[in-house]
Amino acid sequence: MTDHGRSRAVIEGVEPKIDGGQFPIKRVEGEVVEVQADIYTDGHDVVECVLLYRHAGEKNWTEVWFEPLVNDRWKASFIASLIGRMEYTVLAWVDRFRSWIRDLKKRSELDADIEVNLRVGAELVADASKRAAGADAEWLRSVSEMICGITPIKDRLAAAQDPRLMDLMRKYADRQFATKYDRDLGVVVDPVHARFSTWYELFPRSFASEPNQHGTFSDVIRQLPRIAKLGFDVLYLPPIHPIGQAYRKGKNNSPKAEPDDVGSPWGIGAREGGHTALHPQLGTLDDFHRLVRTARDHGIRIAMDVAYQCSPDHPWVKEHPDWFRRRPDGSIQYAENPPKKYQDIYPIDFESSDWKELWSALAGVVQYWIAQGVTIFRVDNPHTKAFPFWEWMISTIKKKDPDTIFLSEAFTRPKVMYRLAKVGFSQSYTYFSWRNNKQELTEYFTELSRAPVRDFFRPNLWPNTPDILPEFLQWSGAPGFRLRLLLAATLGASYGIYGPAFELCVHQPVAPGKEEYLNSEKYQLINWTLGGANDISEFIGHVNKIRKENPALQTDRGLQFHPVDNPEIICYSKMDALRQNRVVVVANLDPNHVQSGWVDLQLQTLGVEQDRPYQMQDRLGGGHFLWHGGRNFIQLDPQVAPAHVFVMRQHVRSEQDFDYFL
């Protein structure tokens, strides 16, 4: 038998952990990791426990003492201080000294004979002195002698309960039979923009200064001041690589391309190169470097599309034919999602016998663009590639470049989306595009903002994409676009828009019942002309300004829904980690009609005293309101504003003092 049988402390229910600790949780630099656990032992002895944490690769642990909650539940926390990977676990043991002190106090209060008990304690202190060194060891020896000496009992009791002794006995506790939790749990620590980011998507080829011309990186650079002014900090570019000629798609996804058709950027690869080459009409690598640098100067990061697929003209098709799946007639299987067919795209076969070299080449694509200054990657359809590959690839990349961010574009089944997040994706697309009524929004975002999902899945909300023109936007007009933008920007810490189409409220589907754009930019050049009656850019910029001014909107934690007696009005609040910034959003989900109702704020969850008035400052529409209690009346006209975005303050002493605090 081993000493394991003498380890009496029990550690259970450690949280947070994902799938029993198989996958790491996620935090960003500077965030708190709070750990809770059930820790107890048999009988009545006192248990002591510490949270251990360290950065990956370090040998030694840093300790934080747990604090008791209720019913043998304990909590402790540490700061995710450095970008990269961290580890944490739990250590617990039976503390014979603290058990002795507790019982000694009880016996002394009963005037019992405690001479023998004092000698027991003295031996415990003497043993601790052997584990100590220097002045601590000498002092502990002297206290041990004092406790078992011949001085009055009251002096010996005082010595036993000296605060310094308590501290040193904790410091030099006997841990030889300590129980260590059965695994080290992981934390991936990302840069802050993994939690809070605002994305703008555009096709560089559509921003030429002259109609019917192919845009360039220089044309995109000219857009940067406008995009920065609107408050976006990530500029996402669809694939910027050479586009194949074979089976090139025509306008509106026509299987037959005309001579002047530019094709889909996702048909990657031509004689000019593949995933590490640039489309020659966009510019040179020096031009791309200039775009990355200039974007940084405007506070914008460039996000690149990673689409692991090839056109029939991609160099890999000839160089590595084993990386693709062949049909019985010997031809390569093109991509399909019945009834959709993508003859211009060859999917990669992740069951290839040459999978090791394939994995290395795919990781090499990301490593190449990191070397060019890109740290954010939006990954196309990752759910159609192997999970083990993503876990290996993302881990490999982040070991060397831990500030790299990966956004998963996977509109698929919930468990598949969650698995992708668990294996390493920093952010994830969501079902927000199809969640429209109050019940759908409330249920979905309650799920995303609660444990365990919030510990591994970071939502990035998109009201539209080049692939998705939701039905709601097809009929709701500019009020509907403003509403969906407002919801995305306040329900989620990260959100994005397919920029020019959203700014101009483009809403024509390719056909009734379809959620795809007519004359989609995916297959043709569009010369965008911003401005005019349908341009909602000013509203977008205003909402993004509100996001930057309010830390509560920069996190997915602290989301709370509040009742409203009208199903067309939704109310929710967010708070920052310090509960100093509290934002309450009340939105009209009906884009066509004025709606009103009584909001019932749950003031206790907001840290607001029920019997004191509080100020509500509307950052969206303007105005300041003095509210009393939780129940208050709201009326919203979608033609004026889709919502109130209130910043709540309770420093108003009375109604007479109201003006003073404005």
N, C-alpha and C positions, 0 to 999 in steps of 0.2 A: 504494500500500500504506500501511497505518497502523501505528502502534506496537503494535497488537494482536499482530502477528507477532513482536514482541520480548518478549512476556510468556510466559516459559518455565514458570512454576509451573502445576501442574495441580491442580484441586480436584474431587474426586469423592466419591460416597458420603456426602454430608452427611446426618446424622441428628441429631435427629428431623425428619422432614418427611412430610407426608401427601399422597399422590398427586402426588409430584413438586413439592410446595409449593403446590398449588392451594388447599389448605385450611390454616387455622392449627392448630397444636397447642393443647392446653389445659393450663393450670396454675392454681393458686390463689395468692392473695397470699402472698408469703414463700417459695414453693417454688423449688427450684433447677431451672434449665434447663441440662442438660448436653448439649453439642453435640460430636459426633465427626465426623471427616472423613478421607478419604484425601487426603494432600497430598504432592506430590513434584515432581521435575523431571528433566530429562534429565541424563545425565552424573553427576558426583560433587559438584556444588556444594551448599552448605547452603541449605535452605529455611527461611524464617521466616514465621510466619502469626499472624494475630490474629482473634479473634471480635469482630464488631461488633454492638452492640445499642443500641436506643433505644426510647423510647416513641413511639407513633404521633403524627405531627404535629411531632415535633422535627426540627430540621435536622441537628444534629451527632450523630455516633455516639460511644459509649463503647467503648473497646477493652479486651479481655482477651487476654493471650498464651496461645496454645495450648501444651500440653505433649505431648511425644511418648509414644506407647504402643509398639506394635511394628508392624513391616512397613508403615511409612509411614502408620500410623493416628495421629491426634492427637485430643486432647480439651481442651475448655475449658468454662467454665460461667459463668452469671450468675444473679442473683436476680430473680424476677418480683416486683418491689417495689411496684408500684402496680396497682390494679384498672383494667382497661381493655384496650387493645391495645398490643402491643409487636412489634418487628421485630428480626430478627437475620440476619446473613450472614457470609461468610468472605472474608478478604483474605490473599493469600500472594504472596511474591516471593522471588527468588534473592538471598541476602545475600552479596555479594562480600567484605565485610569478614570475616564469620565463616568463609567458605571460606578466605580468606587466612590467618587465624589458625590454623585447623586445619592447613593445609599448612606454615605457618611452624614450628610445633612439631615436625612430623615432620622437616623439613629440619635444624632446629637439633640435634635428637637424633642426626642422622647426621653432624654436624660438616660439613655442606655449606656452600658459599659462599652466604651469604644476603644479601649486600649489595644486590643488585638487588631481591630480594624485600622487603627493608625499605623501599626507596624506593617500591615499589608500594603497600605499606601506608600509608606516609606520605601519598601522594596521596589515598588513600581517606579518611583522617582529615581532610585539608585540605578535601576536597569536603564532608564532613559539617559542618565548621565554617561553611561558607557557608549551610547550611540551618539552623544554630543561630543564637542571638542572645545578646547580653549576655555574662555570665561564662562560660557554656557555650561560646560561640563562641571566646572568647579562650583558654580552657583547651585546647580542641581544637587550635587553631593552634599552641600551645606544644608540645603532645605530638607533632604532626606534625613540627615542627622537630627535636624530640628524637630521633624515630625515624630520621630521615635525617641526623642530625648526625654529629659526629666523636667522640663519646664511645664508650667501650668497647661492644662488641657486647652484652655481658651487660646493661648498663644500658639499651640500646635495646630489647632483648628484654623486659626488665621493664616498660618504659614501654608497649610494645605490648600487654602482657597485664594492665595495670592494671585492676582490677575497675570503677573509675569509668569508664574508657574503654569497657569492654564495655557498661556501662549507657547511656552517652551515644551510642554508635554504634547501639545498638538504638533509642534515642529518636529519633535523627535519621537513621534508615536511608534509603537511596535507594530510594524506592518508585515511581519513574517508570514502571517496567515491571511493576508489580504486577498480579496476576490477581484480579479480584473475582468471587465466585460469581455465576452468571448470574441469580439472583433473590433478592429480599429475602423471607425466610420470616416467617410470622406466628405470634404467640402471643396467645391470648385469656386474660387473667388475670381470674379470677373471685374473689369472696369465698370465704372458707374453707368456708362452709356449702354451697358447690357440691360440695365433696369429701366432707364429713362432715356428714350430717344424718339425723335420725330422725323419720319421718313418721307421723302419726296421721290417719286419714280418718274423718269422721263426716258424717251428713246432719243439718243443723241442725233440720229439721222434725220429727225423731224424738226430740227431747230435751225435750219439754214436761213441765212438772211434773205435769200431770194426764193420765190416759189419754185417747186418742182426740182429743187437742187438737193443733193445729199448733204446733210449736216455733218459737222466735224467736232472734234474736241474743242477747238477754238470757239465754235458757236456755243457750246455748253458753258465755257468759261464766261461768256458774256451774260449767261443767265444766273450766274452765282450770286451777284449782289441782290437780285430780286428774290431768289430762293431764301437767302439768308435773312432778308428783311421780313419775309413771311414767317420766320421762326423755325425753319427746318434745319436740323443738324446732321442728317444723313441723306446723301443723294445716291439713290439706287439706280444703277444702269443695267438694263437687260443685257444679254450677251453682246459683246463688242468684238467678236471674232469674225474671221472670214466665213461667209455663208456659201454652202454648196450649191452647185448648179443642177445636179441630178435630182429629178423629182421635185424641183423647187415649187413651192406653193405660190399661187396667184392671189389676187385680191379676194378678200372674204373667204380665205381658205380654199380657193378653187384648186382642184388637183392639176389644172393646166395653167402654167405661168406664161404670160406674155413676155416679149423680149425685154421690156423695160421694167418688169416686176423685180422688186428688190429681195423678195423671199423673207422667210421667218428667221429672225436672229437665233432661234433655237435649233436651226439646221446647221450645226457647227462643223466647220472644216471645209477647206478647199485647197487648191494647189498652193495658196499662199501660206498654209499652215493650219494648225488646229487650235487647241485650247490655250496655248501660250503665244498665239499670234493675234495681231490686231487687224480688223477690217481695214484694208488700205484706204478706203474713202473717208474713214474717220480721222486718220492722221498717223503720225509716227509714234514710236515709244517715247521719244522726247516730248511730243505734244501731250501724251498721256501723263507723263511725269509733271508737266506744267499744270495740267488740270488738277492732279492730286495736291500739289503744293498750293495752288491758288485757292482751292476749296478749303484747305486747312487754314489759310489766312482769313477766310470768312467764317471760321468756326464750323465747317462742314467736313464730314468724313465721306469718302467715296465707298459705296458698297457695290461689289461686283457680283454678278450672277454666276453661280457654278451649276452648270447643267451637264451631268455626266452622260452624254449621248453624242452621237456622231452623224453627220450627213454621210451619204454614200461616197462623197469625195474626200472625207477626212483621211489624213495620212495613216491613221491607225488601222483603217480598214484593210489596207494593203500590207502594212508592216506587221500587224498582229491579228490576223484573221481569226485566231482562236479566242479572241475576246468578244466574239459576237456569235449569236445562236443562228444555226443554219436550218433551213427547212429541208424536207426530203429531196426536193429538186436541186439542192445545192445553193440556192439563193439565201441571202441573209434576211432574217425576219425583221421587218420594219415595225415601228411602234404602233400599237392599236389600243384604243379604249372604246370598244364598240358602243355606238355605231361610228365613232370617230376613227379615222385612219390618218396616220402621219407617215406617208411614204418617204418623206424627206428626212426621216430620223431613224437611225439604227440604235436600239437600246443595247447596253452593255450586258454581257452574260456574266453574272457574278458566280456562276457555277463552273466557270472556265477552269480547265486543268492548269492553266497558266495564271492562276489567281494571285499568286504572290507578286509577280512582276506587274500585273494589272493594278493591284492595290498601290504599289510603289509609284506607278505612273500617275495615278489619280491624285495621290497625296502631293506628288511633284507639281501638279498644276497649281494647287493652293500655295505651295511653298514659293513657286515662281512669282505669283502676284503679290505675296507678302514682301518679297524682295523689291517689288516696284512701289511699295508704300501703301498697299491696301491691307486693312486689318478687319474688314467686315465683309462677310460673304452671305448672300441670300442663295440658298440651295434649292434648286428646282426639283420638285417631285422626289424628295429623298425616300418616301415610303415605297418606291419601286426599286430601291437598291437594298442590299443586304444589311441588316442591323449590325452584325459583327464588324463589317467594314467601317461603318460610321464610328463605332465605339473605338476601334483601333486608330482610324485616321484622325479624328478630332483630338483624341488623347495624344497622339504623336505630334500633331501640330502645336498643341497648347503647352507641351513640355518645353519647347524652344521659344514659342511666341504666345505666352499665356494671356495676352490682351486681345487675342483674336476672337471675333464674335461670329457665330454661325446662326443664321435665321432659317428655320425649317419651313418650307412652303409645301405643307402636306395637308390638303383638304381631303381627309380620309376618315376612317373609323376612329373613335376616341382612343381605344387602347393602342392603336398603331401610332397616333399622334403623341400619346404620352410616352410610349416606348422610345421614340426618337428623342424626346426631351431627356429621358433618363440616360440614354447612351451618350449624351453630350451636347445636344443643340442648345445654344444659349437663349434663343427666343423661338417662338412658334406662331405661325398663323393660327387662326381660330375659326369658330363657327359664327363669329359676330356678324358677318355679312348676311346671315339668314336668321338672326334673332331680332325680331321686330317688336313683338308685344311685351307688355310688362311682365307677364309670367315667365316668358322665355328668357328675357334679359335677367330677371331676378334669379331664377334657378341656375342659369349658366354661370353668371359671374359670382354667385355665392360659392359654387363649386370651385371656380378658378382661384378664388381669394382665400380659401380655407385649406388647412393641412389635410392630407399630405400633398395635395396637388401644388399648392403655392411654393413648396420647397424644391420642386424640380421643374415646373412648367411656367415659363414667363411668356404671357400672351403679348402678341403684337397685333393690334386691331386694324383691319383694312376695310373701309366701307366699299371700296371698289378695287379692282386690279385690271390689267389688260385682258385677263381671261374671264373676269366676272363683272357683269353689269347686273346687280341684283334687281329683282322685279320691283322692289320698293322704289328704287331710284328711277325706274322707267316711267312712273306715273305721278310721282309726288312733287315734281318741280323743284325750284330753288329752295323752298322751305324744307323739303325732304332732304336735300343735300346738306343744308345747314344743320338739320337735326342729327343726321348720321355722323357728320363731322364732330359735332359737339359731344355726342355719346362716345364715340371712339376716343376722343381726346381727354375725356374726364373719367370714363370707366377704366381705361387702361393707361398705364404709365408710358407705354410705347404704342405708337400708332403710325400708320402711313396712308398715303393716298397715291393713286395713279394720277399724278399731278394735273397736267393741263386738262384732261378730260373731266376731272372732278371740279377744278376751278370754274370751268365753263358749263358745268351741269349737263354734260353730254349724256343723253338718255335714250337714243334710238337703238333698239336691239336689231340684230341681223334678221330676225323673223319673230313673229308672235310666239310667246312661250319659251323663247330662248334667252339665256343670260349671257349673250355675247354681243359685242359691239358691232353695229353696222359699219362697214368700211374700217375695220379694225386696223389700228396702227401696227399690229403684229405682222401684217402682210403688205403694207404700203407706206409710202411717205405721206406725212400730213404736215402741212405748213400751219402751225398753230398761230392764231392771232388772238392774243389775250386782251381782255378789256370788254366793254360793252355791257348790255343790260343783264346778261346771264352770268357775268363774272362775279364770283363770291370770294375773291382773293382777300378783300379787306376783312371780311368776317373770319376767314381762316387765320390771318395774321393776328387778329385780336384774340382769338381763342388760344393760339400758341403763346401769346404774351402772357395770358392768364396762367397757363401751365408753368411758364418759367418763373413767375412771381410767387407761386404757391407750392411749397414742398409737399403738401398733402397730395397733389396731383402727380407727383413724381415717383410714386410707389404704388404697388398693387396690394399692399397690406392696408389694413384699417378701413376697408370698404364695408359700409353698413347700409342696408336698405330700410326705408321708413314707410309706414302705411300712408296711403292716400285713398280717399273714398271714391275716386274716379279712376276706372281702369285705363283711361287714356293718359293719365299723368303718373310719372314715375319720380320717385324721390330717393336719393342716396347721398351719403356723406363719406368723406375721406378725411383722415387725420395723419399728420406726420408722426414720426416715431416719438417725438417729445410732447405730442398733444398740444403744441403751441399754435399750429396752423390747422384750422378746421374749415373745410369747404363743404357746402351743402348745395347739391344740384337738384333742381326741380324742373323736369322737362315735359313738354307736351308731345306725346307720341303720335298725335294726329296732325299731319302736315296741312290739312285743309280747313280745319275748324277751330274756333276759339273753344278752349276747355278750361273748366274751373273745378276747384275742389278744396277740401280741407286736408292739409298736411298734418300728420301727427308725429312730430319729431320725438325720437326716444332720447330725451335729454341726458339721461344717466350715462348712456354709452358715449355721449359727446363730452362728458365732463362738465356739463352746465347745470347750475343750481336751478331747481324747479321754481323757486319762489322769487327769483330775481329776473328782471328784464335783460334782454340781450340784443345786441345790434346785428343786423344782417345787411351787409354791404354787397350790392349786386355788381359784380365785376363785368358782367356781360352787357346788361342793358343800362347800367347806371342806377343810382338811387340808393338811399339808406333807409332802413326800416327798423323800428323798434318793436320787437316781438315779446309777448308774455306767454309763458308756458309752452307746451309742445304743440298745441293745436292752433293752426293759423290758416287763413284763407289765401288761396292762390288763383290767379286767372292769367292765362297765357294765350296770346294771339300769334299763331305761327307766321303770319305775314310780317310781324314786327320783330319777334325773337322766339326761337324755339324753346328757350329755357331761361331760368334765373340761375346764375352761378354765384351763390352767396359765400362770402367770407364771414364767418361767425366770430363775434367778439362779445365777451361778457366782462367788460370793465365799466359798464354804465351803472352808476350808483343810484340814479333815479331818473325819472322822465325829465326833470328840470335840468339835469346834467347832460342830457343827450347831445346837444349841440357842441358842447365842450370837447367831446371825444370824436367828432367827425374829422 
